[in-house]
Amino acid sequence: MRTLFTIILLLIGSSVFAQNWHEPKRGTDTRLALMDAIRPHVEWQLGKPIQFVVDNL
C-alpha cells in the first residue's frame, strides 16, 4: 500500500512540474543564470574553462 501511495505521489508531482515548463529566450537573465549555475560543475568535470553553445534548452 505504501509503495502504491509513493508511485501516485510521484506521478502527480511530475505532471505538476511538467505543466510549468518553458524555455527562456536567448540573452535573458534567466538563461544566463542557468548556464552560470551549471558551468562550475562542468568545468570541474572537464578540468578546463568551457563556453556553452545552446541550440535547444
Contact map, one row per residue, 1 for C-alpha under 8 A:
111110000000000000000000000000000000000000000000000000000
111111000000000000000000000000000000000000000000000000000
111111100000000000000000000000000000000000000000000000000
111111110000000000000000000000000000000000000000000000000
111111111000000000000000000000000000000000000000000000000
011111111100000000000000000000000000000000000000000000000
001111111110000000000000000000000000000000000000000000000
000111111111000000000000000000000000000000000000000000000
000011111111100000000000000000000000000000000000000000000
000001111111110000000000000000000000000000000000000000000
000000111111111000000000000000000000000000000000000000000
000000011111111100000000000000000000000000000000000000000
000000001111111110000000000000000000000000000000000000000
000000000111111111000000000000000000000000000000000000000
000000000011111111100000000000000000000000000000000000000
000000000001111111110000000000000000000000000000000000000
000000000000111111111000000000000000000000000000000000000
000000000000011111111000000000000000000000000000000000000
000000000000001111111000000000000000000000000000000000000
000000000000000111111100000000000000000000000000000000000
000000000000000011111110000000000000000000000000000000000
000000000000000000011111000000000000000000000000000000000
000000000000000000001111100000000000000000000000000000001
000000000000000000000111110101100000000000000000000000001
000000000000000000000011111100100000000000000000000000000
000000000000000000000001111100100000000000000000000000000
000000000000000000000000111110110000000000000000000000000
000000000000000000000001111111110000000000000000000000000
000000000000000000000000001111111000000000000000000000000
000000000000000000000001000111111100000000000000000000000
000000000000000000000001111111111110000000000000000000000
000000000000000000000000001111111111000000000000000000000
000000000000000000000000000011111111100000000000000000000
000000000000000000000000000001111111110000000000000000000
000000000000000000000000000000111111111000000000000100000
000000000000000000000000000000011111111100000000000000000
000000000000000000000000000000001111111100000000000000000
000000000000000000000000000000000111111111000000000000000
000000000000000000000000000000000011111111100000010000000
000000000000000000000000000000000001111111110000000000000
000000000000000000000000000000000000011111111000000000000
000000000000000000000000000000000000011111111100010000000
000000000000000000000000000000000000001111111111110000000
000000000000000000000000000000000000000111111111000000000
000000000000000000000000000000000000000011111110000000000
000000000000000000000000000000000000000001111111000000000
000000000000000000000000000000000000000000111111100000000
000000000000000000000000000000000000000000110111110000000
000000000000000000000000000000000000000000100011111000000
000000000000000000000000000000000000001001100001111100000
000000000000000000000000000000000000000000000000111110000
000000000000000000000000000000000010000000000000011111000
000000000000000000000000000000000000000000000000001111100
000000000000000000000000000000000000000000000000000111111
000000000000000000000000000000000000000000000000000011111
000000000000000000000000000000000000000000000000000001111
000000000000000000000011000000000000000000000000000001111
